[in-house]
Amino acid sequence: MKKTALICLTLLVIACGSPTTVKKEDIKLLNGYWEINKVFFADGTSKEYKANPVIDFFEINNLKGFRTKVKPKIGGTFIANNDIDKVTITQKQSTFTILYSNSLTEREEELINLTKDSFTVKDTEQITYVYKRYQPIQIEQ
């Protein structure tokens, strides 16, 4: 029991104490199509997504832009809906926050990690979302 508690405490300290790896020049990596890969809930449970019927499309320029949901179609095209979130990214010291807003709501997420192939955000309810770059399904003819 003590070993388990020590391991959990060590992981918590490492996770909370690690500096963000996101740099301002990296924000352009958000542009493009993304799908949720895994979600970690505040209660310690998680959910993995093998396939997503809807993916996110980001277009960011100078820390402002939009995000919309699209449905991939066979052949590499998408069906877009009219739900568009205005996106504003702010920087406080070494932390970037993504603010999403539309006519109905506003919400924000802290940008934890960002690479060309994945990114991680945590919302105000302490739910962590891990995204991976969307890769269209290739069907050979």
C-alpha positions as CSV (number, residue, x, y, z in Angstrom):
1,M,0.0,0.0,0.0
2,K,2.8,2.4,0.9
3,K,4.6,1.6,-2.4
4,T,1.5,2.3,-4.4
5,A,0.9,5.6,-2.6
6,L,4.6,6.6,-3.1
7,I,4.4,5.7,-6.9
8,C,1.2,7.8,-7.3
9,L,2.7,10.7,-5.4
10,T,5.8,10.6,-7.5
11,L,3.8,10.5,-10.8
12,L,1.7,13.4,-9.6
13,V,4.7,15.5,-8.7
14,I,6.4,14.8,-12.1
15,A,3.2,15.5,-14.0
16,C,2.4,18.8,-12.2
17,G,6.0,20.0,-12.0
18,S,6.9,19.4,-15.6
19,P,7.1,22.6,-17.6
20,T,5.0,22.9,-20.7
21,T,6.8,22.0,-24.0
22,V,4.6,24.4,-26.0
23,K,6.3,27.4,-27.5
24,K,4.5,30.3,-29.2
25,E,6.0,29.3,-32.6
26,D,4.5,25.8,-32.2
27,I,0.9,27.1,-32.1
28,K,0.8,26.9,-35.9
29,L,0.9,23.1,-35.5
30,L,-2.7,23.1,-34.3
31,N,-3.8,23.9,-37.9
32,G,-5.5,20.9,-39.6
33,Y,-7.6,17.9,-38.7
34,W,-7.5,16.2,-35.3
35,E,-9.3,13.3,-33.6
36,I,-9.6,12.5,-29.9
37,N,-7.4,9.5,-29.0
38,K,-7.9,9.3,-25.3
39,V,-9.7,11.1,-22.5
40,F,-8.6,11.1,-18.8
41,F,-11.4,12.0,-16.4
42,A,-10.9,13.8,-13.1
43,D,-11.9,10.7,-11.1
44,G,-8.9,8.8,-12.6
45,T,-10.8,6.8,-15.2
46,S,-10.0,7.0,-18.9
47,K,-11.6,6.2,-22.3
48,E,-9.8,5.3,-25.5
49,Y,-11.3,6.1,-28.9
50,K,-10.4,3.7,-31.7
51,A,-12.5,5.5,-34.3
52,N,-14.2,8.9,-34.4
53,P,-17.2,9.7,-36.5
54,V,-16.5,13.4,-36.1
55,I,-13.1,15.1,-36.0
56,D,-12.0,18.7,-35.3
57,F,-10.6,21.1,-37.8
58,F,-8.5,24.0,-36.5
59,E,-7.4,27.1,-38.4
60,I,-5.2,29.4,-36.3
61,N,-3.3,32.5,-37.4
62,N,-1.7,35.0,-34.9
63,L,-3.3,33.2,-31.9
64,K,-6.8,33.6,-33.3
65,G,-9.0,31.5,-35.6
66,F,-11.7,28.9,-35.4
67,R,-12.5,25.2,-34.8
68,T,-15.3,23.3,-36.4
69,K,-16.4,19.7,-36.4
70,V,-16.4,17.7,-39.6
71,K,-17.3,14.2,-40.6
72,P,-14.8,12.3,-42.8
73,K,-16.1,10.7,-46.0
74,I,-14.6,7.9,-48.0
75,G,-12.2,9.4,-50.6
76,G,-10.7,12.0,-48.2
77,T,-13.4,14.6,-48.2
78,F,-15.4,16.0,-45.3
79,I,-19.0,17.0,-44.4
80,A,-18.8,20.2,-42.4
81,N,-21.5,21.4,-40.0
82,N,-22.4,24.9,-39.1
83,D,-21.1,24.7,-35.5
84,I,-18.0,26.9,-35.5
85,D,-16.2,28.0,-32.4
86,K,-14.2,31.2,-32.4
87,V,-10.7,30.4,-31.0
88,T,-8.4,32.8,-29.1
89,I,-5.2,31.6,-27.6
90,T,-3.6,33.5,-24.7
91,Q,-0.2,33.1,-23.1
92,K,0.3,33.6,-19.4
93,Q,4.0,33.1,-18.6
94,S,4.8,29.6,-20.1
95,T,1.2,28.4,-20.3
96,F,-1.1,28.7,-23.3
97,T,-4.9,28.7,-22.9
98,I,-7.4,28.1,-25.7
99,L,-10.6,30.0,-25.3
100,Y,-13.5,28.6,-27.4
101,S,-16.6,30.7,-27.9
102,N,-19.8,30.6,-30.0
103,S,-23.2,32.1,-29.7
104,L,-24.2,29.7,-26.9
105,T,-21.2,29.2,-24.7
106,E,-17.6,29.8,-23.8
107,R,-15.1,27.4,-22.5
108,E,-11.3,27.2,-22.1
109,E,-8.6,24.5,-22.0
110,E,-5.0,24.7,-21.0
111,L,-2.6,23.5,-23.8
112,I,-0.4,20.9,-22.1
113,N,1.6,19.5,-25.0
114,L,1.8,20.1,-28.8
115,T,3.7,18.3,-31.5
116,K,3.1,17.9,-35.2
117,D,1.3,14.6,-34.5
118,S,-0.5,15.1,-31.2
119,F,-1.6,17.6,-28.6
120,T,-3.1,17.5,-25.1
121,V,-5.4,19.9,-23.4
122,K,-7.0,20.0,-19.9
123,D,-10.3,21.7,-19.3
124,T,-11.6,23.6,-16.2
125,E,-13.2,20.3,-15.0
126,Q,-9.7,18.7,-15.0
127,I,-10.6,16.4,-17.9
128,T,-7.6,15.8,-20.1
129,Y,-8.1,15.2,-23.9
130,V,-5.3,13.7,-26.0
131,Y,-5.7,14.3,-29.7
132,K,-3.8,12.8,-32.6
133,R,-3.4,14.1,-36.1
134,Y,-6.2,12.7,-38.3
135,Q,-5.1,10.3,-40.9
136,P,-7.7,9.4,-43.6
137,I,-8.5,5.8,-44.0
138,Q,-6.8,4.6,-47.2
139,I,-8.9,2.1,-49.2
140,E,-6.9,0.3,-51.9
141,Q,-8.7,-0.2,-55.2
